[in-house]
């Protein structure tokens, strides 16, 4: 298009002014004026089409989208604070006692070593602050793919006069979309903080010390007490049961150091397959109304941009679901054994299984945002499998299966527990000549 064809609404962009308009935004400043940006891009702000886009841009750059590295953490904390109660000394002391009892009882039923740290007795705000970095790691591929798609859609659906200006600032527009996504994730994490009972309640290790292998147990006092209050069960029993479940989970991940990386790799295998194709963008752009201030936010946070799952993603989800079932099944079984002396142990176990099967509102919001479910669908079957393995082989042999992913039961085993038991009880095959030669060589090279 020539300059004459653009008409009176367009002038050649002032590149220096355009750069200055975004300087504050890109450097983390608190002010960005969309009008300044459009004027610098050579656009007549009185043109009707431009006025429509102005409201969209203004909405996008308002309401806390400053790319301050602490903005997402602060937002998660602010959401978690709604309805939060301070940790009172009496509750803290009661939960510490329950954790100590739970740890002693776990020693009786598992050979996996105790944690080197006492469990943290925490608040919703502490959980949100400590876990947000792990959530951001989990969603990183999605957080990159969706902003690119939104940027493309903005350019596709924009008036011709604005499209050229938007193409010059594609990177900043992606930054806006990513900020929207990040802030929505922070909101979800803040709401999750009002639902979770402990650090490992979602099924993955979220509380770490100085390294990702230094897994800590954490009990969210307010949420534990609210969960227990809805049950006809003494608080002391519920405290011990929930503490045993959390400590067992943390022990497992600290013992099987490969397990966290295995889970995260499977999650990334799923997320890496998220590619929003041009047909999907064109389809959604037909419904995209630039004059609606909520349009961009809805695109980023509604899950509309997430494509149909690929066969590779479906396989990754199957692997993730099976591993989560094995993890939580083991935790469920070991907790049941450790707390068998509690009169209401069975009722507590059933309440937890039902809770994990349905998930809470915030957990479902996370699934919509990222397209990823973290609920084990076969928790009962996996728990029953671990119980049969324990009965047939003993606790020590059961726990030794976590030494390597290749030694764990499989999804087939969950469906066919008897065949799993028979395989595990079968005598180990004699090493062949090559295996024996390699073993002898390694023995010779091992210093005495």
C-alpha positions as a Markdown table, in Angstrom:
| # | Residue | x | y | z |
|---|---|---|---|---|
| 1 | Unk | 0.0 | 0.0 | 0.0 |
| 2 | Unk | 1.4 | 3.4 | -0.9 |
| 3 | Unk | 1.4 | 6.4 | 1.4 |
| 4 | Unk | -1.3 | 8.1 | -0.7 |
| 5 | Unk | -3.5 | 5.0 | -0.4 |
| 6 | Unk | -3.4 | 5.1 | 3.3 |
| 7 | Unk | -5.3 | 8.3 | 3.4 |
| 8 | Unk | -5.2 | 11.1 | 6.1 |
| 9 | Unk | -5.4 | 8.6 | 9.0 |
| 10 | Unk | -1.8 | 7.4 | 8.5 |
| 11 | Unk | 1.6 | 9.0 | 8.6 |
| 12 | Unk | 5.0 | 7.3 | 8.5 |
| 13 | Unk | 5.8 | 6.1 | 12.0 |
| 14 | Unk | 8.3 | 8.1 | 14.0 |
| 15 | Unk | 10.5 | 5.2 | 15.0 |
| 16 | Unk | 12.3 | 7.1 | 17.7 |
| 17 | Unk | 9.0 | 8.1 | 19.3 |
| 18 | Unk | 7.7 | 4.6 | 18.9 |
| 19 | Unk | 10.7 | 3.2 | 20.8 |
| 20 | Unk | 10.3 | 5.8 | 23.5 |
| 21 | Unk | 6.6 | 5.0 | 23.9 |
| 22 | Unk | 7.4 | 1.4 | 24.9 |
| 23 | Unk | 10.6 | 2.1 | 26.8 |
| 24 | Unk | 8.9 | 2.3 | 30.1 |
| 25 | Unk | 6.9 | -0.9 | 29.5 |
| 26 | Unk | 9.9 | -3.0 | 28.3 |
| 27 | Unk | 12.1 | -1.8 | 31.2 |
| 28 | Unk | 9.5 | -2.6 | 33.8 |
| 29 | Unk | 8.2 | 0.9 | 34.3 |
| 30 | Unk | 4.8 | 1.5 | 35.7 |
| 31 | Unk | 3.4 | 3.7 | 32.9 |
| 32 | Unk | 2.6 | 2.9 | 29.3 |
| 33 | Unk | 0.2 | 5.0 | 27.2 |
| 34 | Unk | -1.4 | 3.2 | 24.3 |
| 35 | Unk | -2.4 | 6.6 | 22.8 |
| 36 | Unk | 1.3 | 7.6 | 22.8 |
| 37 | Unk | 2.1 | 4.4 | 21.1 |
| 38 | Unk | -0.6 | 4.8 | 18.4 |
| 39 | Unk | 0.3 | 8.4 | 17.7 |
| 40 | Unk | 4.0 | 7.4 | 17.4 |
| 41 | Unk | 3.0 | 4.8 | 15.0 |
| 42 | Unk | 1.5 | 7.5 | 12.7 |
| 43 | Unk | -2.2 | 6.8 | 13.3 |
| 44 | Unk | -5.0 | 9.2 | 13.6 |
| 45 | Unk | -6.5 | 8.6 | 17.0 |
| 46 | Unk | -9.9 | 10.0 | 15.9 |
| 47 | Unk | -10.4 | 7.3 | 13.2 |
| 48 | Unk | -13.4 | 5.1 | 14.2 |
| 49 | Unk | -11.5 | 1.9 | 13.7 |
| 50 | Unk | -8.6 | 3.1 | 15.8 |
| 51 | Unk | -10.9 | 4.2 | 18.6 |
| 52 | Unk | -12.3 | 0.6 | 18.8 |
| 53 | Unk | -8.8 | -0.8 | 19.2 |
| 54 | Unk | -7.9 | 1.9 | 21.8 |
| 55 | Unk | -10.2 | 0.5 | 24.4 |
| 56 | Unk | -8.7 | -3.0 | 23.8 |
| 57 | Unk | -5.1 | -1.7 | 24.2 |
| 58 | Unk | -6.0 | 0.4 | 27.2 |
| 59 | Unk | -7.6 | -2.6 | 28.9 |
| 60 | Unk | -4.6 | -4.8 | 28.1 |
| 61 | Unk | -2.2 | -2.4 | 29.6 |
| 62 | Unk | -4.2 | -1.6 | 32.8 |
| 63 | Unk | -4.8 | -3.6 | 35.9 |
| 64 | Unk | -1.4 | -4.7 | 37.0 |
| 65 | Unk | 0.3 | -5.9 | 33.7 |
| 66 | Unk | 3.6 | -4.3 | 34.7 |
| 67 | Unk | 6.3 | -6.9 | 33.8 |
| 68 | Unk | 7.9 | -6.5 | 37.2 |
| 69 | Unk | 9.4 | -9.9 | 38.0 |
| 70 | Unk | 7.7 | -9.9 | 41.4 |
| 71 | Unk | 4.2 | -9.0 | 40.0 |
| 72 | Unk | 3.0 | -12.5 | 39.5 |
| 73 | Unk | 4.2 | -13.6 | 43.0 |
| 74 | Unk | 2.5 | -10.5 | 44.6 |
| 75 | Unk | -0.7 | -11.2 | 42.7 |
| 76 | Unk | -0.8 | -14.9 | 43.8 |
| 77 | Unk | -0.2 | -13.8 | 47.4 |
| 78 | Unk | -2.9 | -11.2 | 47.2 |
| 79 | Unk | -5.4 | -13.8 | 46.0 |
| 80 | Unk | -4.3 | -16.3 | 48.6 |
| 81 | Unk | -4.8 | -13.7 | 51.3 |
| 82 | Unk | -8.6 | -13.4 | 50.7 |
| 83 | Unk | -10.2 | -15.1 | 53.7 |
| 84 | Unk | -6.8 | -16.3 | 55.0 |
| 85 | Unk | -6.3 | -16.6 | 58.7 |
| 86 | Unk | -3.0 | -16.2 | 60.6 |
| 87 | Unk | -1.4 | -19.3 | 62.1 |
| 88 | Unk | -2.2 | -19.4 | 65.8 |
| 89 | Unk | 0.3 | -21.1 | 68.1 |
| 90 | Unk | -2.1 | -23.7 | 69.5 |
| 91 | Unk | -2.9 | -25.0 | 66.0 |
| 92 | Unk | 0.8 | -25.0 | 65.0 |
| 93 | Unk | 1.7 | -26.9 | 68.1 |
| 94 | Unk | -1.1 | -29.5 | 67.5 |
| 95 | Unk | 0.0 | -30.1 | 63.9 |
| 96 | Unk | 3.6 | -30.4 | 64.9 |
| 97 | Unk | 2.7 | -33.1 | 67.4 |
| 98 | Unk | 0.5 | -34.8 | 64.8 |
| 99 | Unk | 3.4 | -34.7 | 62.3 |
| 100 | Unk | 5.8 | -36.3 | 64.8 |
| 101 | Unk | 3.3 | -39.1 | 65.5 |
| 102 | Unk | 2.7 | -39.6 | 61.8 |
| 103 | Unk | 6.4 | -39.9 | 61.1 |
| 104 | Unk | 6.9 | -42.5 | 63.9 |
| 105 | Unk | 4.0 | -44.6 | 62.6 |
| 106 | Unk | 5.3 | -44.4 | 59.0 |
| 107 | Unk | 8.6 | -45.8 | 60.2 |
| 108 | Unk | 6.7 | -48.9 | 61.1 |
| 109 | Unk | 5.4 | -49.6 | 57.6 |
| 110 | Unk | 8.0 | -48.3 | 55.2 |
| 111 | Unk | 11.7 | -48.7 | 54.8 |
| 112 | Unk | 12.0 | -45.3 | 53.1 |
| 113 | Unk | 14.0 | -43.0 | 55.3 |
| 114 | Unk | 12.7 | -40.2 | 57.4 |
| 115 | Unk | 12.9 | -36.6 | 56.2 |
| 116 | Unk | 15.8 | -34.6 | 57.5 |
| 117 | Unk | 13.5 | -31.6 | 58.2 |
| 118 | Unk | 10.4 | -31.4 | 60.3 |
| 119 | Unk | 7.3 | -30.5 | 58.3 |
| 120 | Unk | 6.6 | -26.9 | 57.8 |
| 121 | Unk | 3.3 | -25.7 | 59.4 |
| 122 | Unk | 2.3 | -23.0 | 56.9 |
| 123 | Unk | -0.4 | -20.6 | 55.7 |
| 124 | Unk | -2.1 | -20.2 | 52.4 |
| 125 | Unk | 0.1 | -17.2 | 51.5 |
| 126 | Unk | 3.3 | -19.2 | 52.2 |
| 127 | Unk | 2.2 | -22.1 | 50.0 |
| 128 | Unk | 1.4 | -19.7 | 47.1 |
| 129 | Unk | 4.7 | -17.9 | 47.4 |
| 130 | Unk | 6.8 | -21.1 | 47.7 |
| 131 | Unk | 5.0 | -23.0 | 44.9 |
| 132 | Unk | 4.5 | -20.4 | 42.2 |
| 133 | Unk | 8.0 | -20.9 | 40.6 |
| 134 | Unk | 7.2 | -24.6 | 40.1 |
| 135 | Unk | 3.9 | -23.8 | 38.5 |
| 136 | Unk | 5.6 | -21.3 | 36.2 |
| 137 | Unk | 8.1 | -24.0 | 35.2 |
| 138 | Unk | 5.3 | -26.5 | 34.4 |
| 139 | Unk | 3.4 | -24.1 | 32.2 |
| 140 | Unk | 6.4 | -22.5 | 30.4 |
| 141 | Unk | 5.7 | -24.0 | 27.0 |
| 142 | Unk | 2.0 | -23.0 | 27.1 |
| 143 | Unk | 2.9 | -19.5 | 28.3 |
| 144 | Unk | 5.1 | -19.1 | 25.2 |
| 145 | Unk | 2.7 | -20.6 | 22.7 |
| 146 | Unk | -0.5 | -18.7 | 23.6 |
| 147 | Unk | 0.9 | -15.1 | 23.5 |
| 148 | Unk | 2.3 | -15.8 | 20.0 |
| 149 | Unk | -1.1 | -16.9 | 18.9 |
| 150 | Unk | -2.8 | -13.9 | 20.4 |
| 151 | Unk | -0.3 | -11.6 | 18.8 |
| 152 | Unk | -1.1 | -13.2 | 15.4 |
| 153 | Unk | -4.8 | -12.9 | 16.0 |
| 154 | Unk | -4.5 | -9.2 | 16.9 |
| 155 | Unk | -2.8 | -8.5 | 13.6 |
| 156 | Unk | -5.3 | -10.7 | 11.7 |
| 157 | Unk | -8.4 | -9.1 | 13.1 |
| 158 | Unk | -7.1 | -5.5 | 13.3 |
| 159 | Unk | -8.2 | -2.8 | 10.8 |
| 160 | Unk | -5.9 | -2.3 | 7.9 |
| 161 | Unk | -4.6 | 1.0 | 9.3 |
| 162 | Unk | -3.6 | -0.6 | 12.6 |
| 163 | Unk | -2.3 | -3.9 | 11.3 |
| 164 | Unk | 0.9 | -2.4 | 10.0 |
| 165 | Unk | 1.6 | -0.6 | 13.3 |
| 166 | Unk | 0.9 | -3.8 | 15.3 |
| 167 | Unk | 3.3 | -5.8 | 13.1 |
| 168 | Unk | 6.1 | -3.4 | 14.2 |
| 169 | Unk | 5.4 | -4.1 | 17.8 |
| 170 | Unk | 4.7 | -7.8 | 17.7 |
| 171 | Unk | 7.1 | -8.6 | 20.5 |
| 172 | Unk | 5.6 | -6.0 | 22.9 |
| 173 | Unk | 2.1 | -7.3 | 22.1 |
| 174 | Unk | 3.3 | -10.8 | 22.9 |
| 175 | Unk | 4.6 | -9.4 | 26.2 |
| 176 | Unk | 1.2 | -8.1 | 27.0 |
| 177 | Unk | -0.5 | -11.4 | 26.3 |
| 178 | Unk | 2.1 | -13.3 | 28.3 |
| 179 | Unk | 1.5 | -10.9 | 31.2 |
| 180 | Unk | -2.2 | -11.7 | 31.0 |
| 181 | Unk | -1.5 | -15.4 | 31.0 |
| 182 | Unk | 1.0 | -15.1 | 33.9 |
| 183 | Unk | -1.4 | -13.0 | 35.9 |
| 184 | Unk | -4.1 | -15.5 | 35.3 |
| 185 | Unk | -1.8 | -18.4 | 36.4 |
| 186 | Unk | -1.0 | -16.4 | 39.5 |
| 187 | Unk | -4.6 | -16.0 | 40.2 |
| 188 | Unk | -5.2 | -19.8 | 39.9 |
| 189 | Unk | -2.2 | -20.5 | 42.2 |
| 190 | Unk | -3.6 | -18.0 | 44.7 |
| 191 | Unk | -7.0 | -19.8 | 44.6 |
| 192 | Unk | -5.3 | -23.2 | 44.8 |
| 193 | Unk | -3.8 | -22.0 | 48.0 |
| 194 | Unk | -7.3 | -21.9 | 49.5 |
| 195 | Unk | -8.0 | -25.6 | 48.5 |
| 196 | Unk | -4.8 | -27.6 | 49.1 |
| 197 | Unk | -4.2 | -29.4 | 52.3 |
| 198 | Unk | -0.4 | -29.8 | 52.0 |
| 199 | Unk | 2.6 | -29.3 | 49.9 |
| 200 | Unk | 2.2 | -32.5 | 47.9 |
| 201 | Unk | -1.6 | -32.4 | 47.7 |
| 202 | Unk | -1.7 | -31.9 | 44.0 |
| 203 | Unk | 0.4 | -35.0 | 43.4 |
| 204 | Unk | 3.7 | -33.3 | 42.4 |
| 205 | Unk | 6.4 | -32.0 | 44.8 |
| 206 | Unk | 6.0 | -28.3 | 45.1 |
| 207 | Unk | 8.0 | -27.4 | 48.3 |
| 208 | Unk | 11.8 | -27.5 | 48.0 |
| 209 | Unk | 14.8 | -26.4 | 50.1 |
| 210 | Unk | 18.0 | -25.4 | 48.5 |
| 211 | Unk | 17.7 | -27.9 | 45.7 |
| 212 | Unk | 14.8 | -29.6 | 43.8 |
| 213 | Unk | 15.8 | -32.9 | 45.5 |
| 214 | Unk | 15.5 | -31.3 | 49.0 |
| 215 | Unk | 11.8 | -32.0 | 49.2 |
| 216 | Unk | 10.0 | -30.6 | 52.3 |
| 217 | Unk | 6.7 | -31.6 | 53.7 |
| 218 | Unk | 4.2 | -28.7 | 54.4 |
| 219 | Unk | 0.9 | -28.7 | 56.2 |
| 220 | Unk | -1.6 | -25.9 | 55.4 |
| 221 | Unk | -3.1 | -25.4 | 58.8 |
| 222 | Unk | -6.3 | -23.4 | 57.9 |
| 223 | Unk | -7.2 | -25.7 | 55.0 |
| 224 | Unk | -6.6 | -28.9 | 57.0 |
| 225 | Unk | -8.9 | -27.6 | 59.7 |
| 226 | Unk | -11.6 | -26.5 | 57.3 |
| 227 | Unk | -11.5 | -29.9 | 55.6 |
| 228 | Unk | -11.7 | -31.8 | 58.9 |
| 229 | Unk | -14.5 | -29.6 | 60.2 |
| 230 | Unk | -16.8 | -31.0 | 57.5 |
| 231 | Unk | -16.2 | -34.6 | 58.7 |
| 232 | Unk | -17.5 | -36.3 | 61.7 |
| 233 | Unk | -14.0 | -37.1 | 62.9 |
| 234 | Unk | -11.9 | -35.9 | 65.8 |
| 235 | Unk | -9.4 | -33.2 | 64.8 |
| 236 | Unk | -6.6 | -35.1 | 66.3 |
| 237 | Unk | -7.2 | -38.1 | 64.1 |
| 238 | Unk | -7.6 | -36.0 | 61.0 |
| 239 | Unk | -4.4 | -34.1 | 61.8 |
| 240 | Unk | -2.3 | -37.3 | 62.1 |
| 241 | Unk | -3.9 | -38.9 | 59.0 |
| 242 | Unk | -3.2 | -35.8 | 56.8 |
| 243 | Unk | 0.3 | -35.4 | 58.2 |
| 244 | Unk | 1.1 | -39.0 | 57.5 |
| 245 | Unk | -0.1 | -38.6 | 53.9 |
| 246 | Unk | 2.0 | -35.5 | 53.3 |
| 247 | Unk | 5.1 | -36.9 | 54.9 |
| 248 | Unk | 4.8 | -40.2 | 53.0 |
| 249 | Unk | 4.6 | -38.2 | 49.7 |
| 250 | Unk | 7.7 | -36.1 | 50.6 |
| 251 | Unk | 9.7 | -39.1 | 51.7 |
| 252 | Unk | 8.9 | -40.9 | 48.4 |
| 253 | Unk | 10.2 | -38.0 | 46.3 |
| 254 | Unk | 13.2 | -37.4 | 48.4 |
| 255 | Unk | 14.0 | -41.2 | 48.2 |
| 256 | Unk | 13.4 | -41.6 | 44.4 |
| 257 | Unk | 15.4 | -38.7 | 43.2 |
| 258 | Unk | 14.6 | -39.5 | 39.5 |
| 259 | Unk | 10.9 | -39.2 | 40.1 |
| 260 | Unk | 10.4 | -35.4 | 40.0 |
| 261 | Unk | 12.5 | -35.1 | 36.8 |
| 262 | Unk | 10.5 | -38.0 | 35.3 |
| 263 | Unk | 7.2 | -36.3 | 36.1 |
| 264 | Unk | 8.3 | -32.9 | 34.9 |
| 265 | Unk | 9.7 | -34.4 | 31.6 |
| 266 | Unk | 6.3 | -36.0 | 31.0 |
| 267 | Unk | 4.5 | -32.8 | 31.6 |
| 268 | Unk | 6.9 | -31.0 | 29.2 |
| 269 | Unk | 6.4 | -33.7 | 26.6 |
| 270 | Unk | 2.7 | -32.8 | 26.7 |
| 271 | Unk | 3.1 | -29.1 | 26.8 |
| 272 | Unk | 5.7 | -29.1 | 24.0 |
| 273 | Unk | 3.1 | -30.4 | 21.6 |
| 274 | Unk | 1.0 | -27.3 | 22.0 |
| 275 | Unk | 1.1 | -25.5 | 18.6 |
| 276 | Unk | -1.8 | -23.2 | 17.7 |
| 277 | Unk | -2.1 | -23.5 | 13.9 |
| 278 | Unk | -3.2 | -20.8 | 11.5 |
| 279 | Unk | -6.6 | -22.3 | 10.8 |
| 280 | Unk | -7.4 | -22.2 | 14.5 |
| 281 | Unk | -6.3 | -18.6 | 14.7 |
| 282 | Unk | -8.4 | -17.6 | 11.6 |
| 283 | Unk | -11.4 | -19.4 | 13.0 |
| 284 | Unk | -11.3 | -17.6 | 16.3 |
| 285 | Unk | -10.4 | -14.2 | 14.8 |
| 286 | Unk | -13.8 | -14.2 | 13.0 |
| 287 | Unk | -15.4 | -14.0 | 16.5 |
| 288 | Unk | -12.8 | -11.7 | 18.0 |
| 289 | Unk | -14.2 | -8.2 | 18.7 |
| 290 | Unk | -11.4 | -5.7 | 19.2 |
| 291 | Unk | -13.8 | -3.2 | 20.8 |
| 292 | Unk | -14.5 | -5.6 | 23.7 |
| 293 | Unk | -12.0 | -4.9 | 26.5 |
| 294 | Unk | -12.4 | -8.5 | 27.7 |
| 295 | Unk | -11.6 | -10.1 | 24.3 |
| 296 | Unk | -7.9 | -10.5 | 24.7 |
| 297 | Unk | -8.2 | -11.7 | 28.3 |
| 298 | Unk | -10.8 | -14.2 | 27.3 |
| 299 | Unk | -8.6 | -15.6 | 24.5 |
| 300 | Unk | -5.6 | -16.0 | 26.8 |
| 301 | Unk | -7.4 | -17.5 | 29.8 |
| 302 | Unk | -10.4 | -19.4 | 28.5 |
| 303 | Unk | -8.5 | -22.3 | 26.9 |
| 304 | Unk | -10.1 | -21.5 | 23.4 |
| 305 | Unk | -6.6 | -21.3 | 21.8 |
| 306 | Unk | -5.6 | -24.7 | 23.0 |
| 307 | Unk | -5.7 | -27.1 | 20.1 |
| 308 | Unk | -7.0 | -30.6 | 19.9 |
| 309 | Unk | -4.6 | -33.0 | 21.6 |
| 310 | Unk | -2.2 | -34.8 | 19.3 |
| 311 | Unk | -1.6 | -38.6 | 19.6 |
| 312 | Unk | 1.8 | -37.8 | 21.2 |
| 313 | Unk | 0.1 | -35.6 | 23.8 |
| 314 | Unk | -2.5 | -38.3 | 24.5 |
| 315 | Unk | 0.3 | -40.8 | 25.2 |
| 316 | Unk | 2.1 | -38.3 | 27.4 |
| 317 | Unk | -1.1 | -37.8 | 29.4 |
| 318 | Unk | -1.5 | -41.5 | 29.7 |
| 319 | Unk | 2.0 | -41.9 | 31.1 |
| 320 | Unk | 1.5 | -38.9 | 33.4 |
| 321 | Unk | -1.8 | -40.4 | 34.7 |
| 322 | Unk | -0.3 | -43.8 | 35.3 |
| 323 | Unk | 2.6 | -42.3 | 37.2 |
| 324 | Unk | 0.5 | -40.1 | 39.3 |
| 325 | Unk | -1.8 | -43.1 | 40.1 |
| 326 | Unk | 1.2 | -45.1 | 41.2 |
| 327 | Unk | 2.6 | -42.3 | 43.3 |
| 328 | Unk | -0.7 | -41.5 | 45.1 |
| 329 | Unk | -1.7 | -45.1 | 45.2 |
| 330 | Unk | 1.5 | -45.9 | 47.2 |
| 331 | Unk | 0.9 | -42.8 | 49.4 |
| 332 | Unk | -2.7 | -43.9 | 50.0 |
| 333 | Unk | -1.7 | -47.5 | 50.8 |
| 334 | Unk | 1.2 | -46.6 | 53.1 |
| 335 | Unk | -0.9 | -43.9 | 54.9 |
| 336 | Unk | -3.7 | -46.5 | 55.4 |
| 337 | Unk | -1.2 | -48.9 | 57.0 |
| 338 | Unk | 0.5 | -46.3 | 59.2 |
| 339 | Unk | -2.8 | -45.0 | 60.5 |
| 340 | Unk | -4.7 | -48.3 | 60.9 |
| 341 | Unk | -4.9 | -47.8 | 64.6 |
| 342 | Unk | -7.0 | -44.6 | 64.1 |
| 343 | Unk | -10.7 | -45.5 | 64.5 |
| 344 | Unk | -11.7 | -43.3 | 61.6 |
| 345 | Unk | -8.8 | -44.1 | 59.3 |
| 346 | Unk | -10.9 | -45.7 | 56.6 |
| 347 | Unk | -13.4 | -42.8 | 56.5 |
| 348 | Unk | -10.5 | -40.3 | 56.2 |
| 349 | Unk | -9.0 | -42.3 | 53.3 |
| 350 | Unk | -12.3 | -42.5 | 51.5 |
| 351 | Unk | -12.8 | -38.7 | 51.9 |
| 352 | Unk | -9.4 | -38.0 | 50.4 |
| 353 | Unk | -9.9 | -40.4 | 47.5 |
| 354 | Unk | -13.2 | -38.7 | 46.6 |
| 355 | Unk | -11.6 | -35.3 | 46.9 |
| 356 | Unk | -8.8 | -36.2 | 44.6 |
| 357 | Unk | -11.1 | -37.8 | 42.1 |
| 358 | Unk | -13.2 | -34.6 | 41.7 |
| 359 | Unk | -10.6 | -31.8 | 42.3 |
| 360 | Unk | -11.5 | -28.3 | 43.4 |
| 361 | Unk | -12.6 | -25.2 | 41.4 |
| 362 | Unk | -9.0 | -23.9 | 41.2 |
| 363 | Unk | -7.6 | -27.2 | 40.0 |
| 364 | Unk | -10.2 | -27.3 | 37.3 |
| 365 | Unk | -9.4 | -23.7 | 36.4 |
| 366 | Unk | -5.7 | -24.7 | 36.0 |
| 367 | Unk | -6.8 | -27.6 | 33.7 |
| 368 | Unk | -8.7 | -25.1 | 31.5 |
| 369 | Unk | -5.9 | -22.6 | 31.4 |
| 370 | Unk | -3.2 | -25.1 | 30.5 |
| 371 | Unk | -5.1 | -28.1 | 29.2 |
| 372 | Unk | -3.5 | -30.4 | 31.7 |
| 373 | Unk | -5.1 | -32.4 | 34.4 |
| 374 | Unk | -3.1 | -33.5 | 37.5 |
| 375 | Unk | -5.7 | -35.8 | 39.0 |
| 376 | Unk | -5.0 | -39.6 | 39.1 |
| 377 | Unk | -7.9 | -41.4 | 37.5 |
| 378 | Unk | -7.0 | -44.8 | 38.9 |
| 379 | Unk | -6.1 | -44.1 | 42.4 |
| 380 | Unk | -8.2 | -46.9 | 44.0 |
| 381 | Unk | -6.8 | -49.5 | 41.6 |
| 382 | Unk | -3.2 | -48.4 | 42.1 |
| 383 | Unk | -3.6 | -48.4 | 45.9 |
| 384 | Unk | -5.0 | -51.9 | 45.8 |
| 385 | Unk | -2.1 | -53.0 | 43.6 |
| 386 | Unk | 0.5 | -51.7 | 46.2 |
| 387 | Unk | -1.4 | -53.4 | 49.0 |
| 388 | Unk | -1.2 | -56.8 | 47.1 |
| 389 | Unk | 2.5 | -56.2 | 46.4 |
| 390 | Unk | 3.1 | -55.5 | 50.1 |
| 391 | Unk | 1.3 | -58.6 | 51.2 |
| 392 | Unk | 3.1 | -60.8 | 48.7 |
| 393 | Unk | 6.7 | -59.4 | 48.9 |
| 394 | Unk | 6.8 | -57.3 | 52.1 |
| 395 | Unk | 7.3 | -53.6 | 52.7 |
| 396 | Unk | 11.0 | -53.5 | 51.9 |
| 397 | Unk | 10.7 | -55.2 | 48.5 |
| 398 | Unk | 7.6 | -53.0 | 47.7 |
| 399 | Unk | 9.5 | -49.8 | 48.4 |
| 400 | Unk | 12.6 | -51.1 | 46.5 |
| 401 | Unk | 10.6 | -50.9 | 43.3 |
| 402 | Unk | 11.0 | -47.1 | 43.4 |
| 403 | Unk | 14.7 | -47.3 | 42.8 |
| 404 | Unk | 14.3 | -46.9 | 39.0 |
| 405 | Unk | 11.4 | -46.3 | 36.6 |
| 406 | Unk | 12.0 | -49.6 | 34.9 |
| 407 | Unk | 11.3 | -51.5 | 38.1 |
| 408 | Unk | 7.9 | -49.9 | 38.8 |
| 409 | Unk | 4.6 | -51.5 | 38.0 |
| 410 | Unk | 3.1 | -50.5 | 34.8 |
| 411 | Unk | -0.4 | -49.4 | 33.7 |
| 412 | Unk | -1.0 | -53.0 | 32.6 |
| 413 | Unk | 0.0 | -54.1 | 36.1 |
| 414 | Unk | -2.7 | -51.9 | 37.6 |
| 415 | Unk | -5.3 | -53.8 | 35.5 |
| 416 | Unk | -3.7 | -57.2 | 36.1 |
| 417 | Unk | -2.3 | -57.2 | 39.7 |
| 418 | Unk | -2.0 | -61.0 | 39.9 |
| 419 | Unk | 0.2 | -61.1 | 36.8 |
| 420 | Unk | 2.3 | -58.4 | 38.3 |
| 421 | Unk | 2.7 | -60.3 | 41.6 |
| 422 | Unk | 3.7 | -63.5 | 39.7 |
| 423 | Unk | 6.3 | -61.6 | 37.6 |
| 424 | Unk | 7.8 | -60.0 | 40.7 |
| 425 | Unk | 8.0 | -63.3 | 42.5 |
| 426 | Unk | 9.6 | -65.1 | 39.6 |
| 427 | Unk | 13.3 | -65.9 | 40.2 |
| 428 | Unk | 15.7 | -63.5 | 38.5 |
| 429 | Unk | 17.2 | -64.8 | 35.2 |
| 430 | Unk | 20.7 | -66.0 | 35.3 |
| 431 | Unk | 23.1 | -63.5 | 33.7 |
| 432 | Unk | 24.4 | -64.6 | 30.3 |
| 433 | Unk | 28.1 | -64.7 | 29.4 |
| 434 | Unk | 28.2 | -61.1 | 28.2 |
| 435 | Unk | 26.5 | -59.9 | 31.4 |
| 436 | Unk | 28.9 | -61.9 | 33.5 |
| 437 | Unk | 32.0 | -60.7 | 31.7 |
| 438 | Unk | 30.8 | -57.1 | 32.1 |
| 439 | Unk | 30.2 | -57.6 | 35.8 |
| 440 | Unk | 33.6 | -59.2 | 36.3 |
| 441 | Unk | 35.2 | -56.3 | 34.5 |
| 442 | Unk | 33.5 | -53.7 | 36.6 |
| 443 | Unk | 34.5 | -55.6 | 39.8 |
| 444 | Unk | 38.1 | -55.6 | 38.7 |
| 445 | Unk | 38.0 | -51.8 | 38.1 |
| 446 | Unk | 36.3 | -51.0 | 41.4 |
| 447 | Unk | 38.9 | -49.9 | 44.0 |
| 448 | Unk | 39.0 | -51.9 | 47.1 |
